[in-house]
């Protein structure tokens, strides 16, 4: 990939990450954060223990999103 294409791709990615969550409710943001954190923890945990990393990430993402939802609903 040429330098200009790489710069364009990085710019589009940065813009998408910066503006992607602006219209989300607090519950949606909590679920997204919980899912991302859960996926990371699940992947790391299964990698350390020698399990299926993608399975751990998927389970962690589900548990994290559910935890984010419950946490936000308890605040209401």
VENPETA-V966945 format. One record per residue. N is the residue number from 1. NEAR is the number of other ideal C-beta (glycine too) atoms within 10 Angstrom. D_CENTER is the distance of its C-alpha to the mean C-alpha in Angstrom with 1 decimal. Layout:
n=N near=NEAR d_center=D_CENTER
n=N near=NEAR d_center=D_CENTER
This chain:
n=1 near=8 d_center=27.3
n=2 near=7 d_center=29.4
n=3 near=7 d_center=28.5
n=4 near=8 d_center=28.5
n=5 near=9 d_center=26.1
n=6 near=10 d_center=23.7
n=7 near=11 d_center=24.0
n=8 near=12 d_center=23.4
n=9 near=11 d_center=20.3
n=10 near=10 d_center=18.9
n=11 near=10 d_center=20.1
n=12 near=10 d_center=18.5
n=13 near=10 d_center=15.1
n=14 near=10 d_center=15.5
n=15 near=10 d_center=16.8
n=16 near=9 d_center=14.1
n=17 near=9 d_center=11.4
n=18 near=9 d_center=14.0
n=19 near=9 d_center=15.1
n=20 near=10 d_center=12.3
n=21 near=11 d_center=11.7
n=22 near=6 d_center=15.4
n=23 near=7 d_center=16.6
n=24 near=12 d_center=14.2
n=25 near=9 d_center=15.8
n=26 near=11 d_center=15.1
n=27 near=15 d_center=14.2
n=28 near=14 d_center=11.7
n=29 near=13 d_center=10.1
n=30 near=21 d_center=10.3
n=31 near=21 d_center=8.9
n=32 near=16 d_center=5.7
n=33 near=17 d_center=5.8
n=34 near=23 d_center=7.2
n=35 near=20 d_center=5.2
n=36 near=15 d_center=2.6
n=37 near=17 d_center=6.2
n=38 near=23 d_center=7.9
n=39 near=21 d_center=6.9
n=40 near=14 d_center=8.0
n=41 near=16 d_center=10.9
n=42 near=23 d_center=11.9
n=43 near=21 d_center=12.1
n=44 near=14 d_center=14.0
n=45 near=15 d_center=16.2
n=46 near=18 d_center=17.3
n=47 near=13 d_center=17.9
n=48 near=10 d_center=20.1
n=49 near=8 d_center=21.9
n=50 near=7 d_center=22.4
n=51 near=13 d_center=20.7
n=52 near=12 d_center=18.7
n=53 near=15 d_center=15.5
n=54 near=12 d_center=13.9
n=55 near=12 d_center=15.2
n=56 near=21 d_center=13.9
n=57 near=20 d_center=10.3
n=58 near=15 d_center=10.9
n=59 near=17 d_center=12.7
n=60 near=23 d_center=10.4
n=61 near=20 d_center=7.6
n=62 near=15 d_center=10.6
n=63 near=17 d_center=12.1
n=64 near=23 d_center=9.3
n=65 near=20 d_center=9.1
n=66 near=14 d_center=12.9
n=67 near=17 d_center=13.3
n=68 near=23 d_center=11.6
n=69 near=16 d_center=14.0
n=70 near=13 d_center=16.9
n=71 near=14 d_center=16.6
n=72 near=18 d_center=16.7
n=73 near=10 d_center=19.5
n=74 near=7 d_center=21.4
n=75 near=9 d_center=21.5
n=76 near=6 d_center=23.3
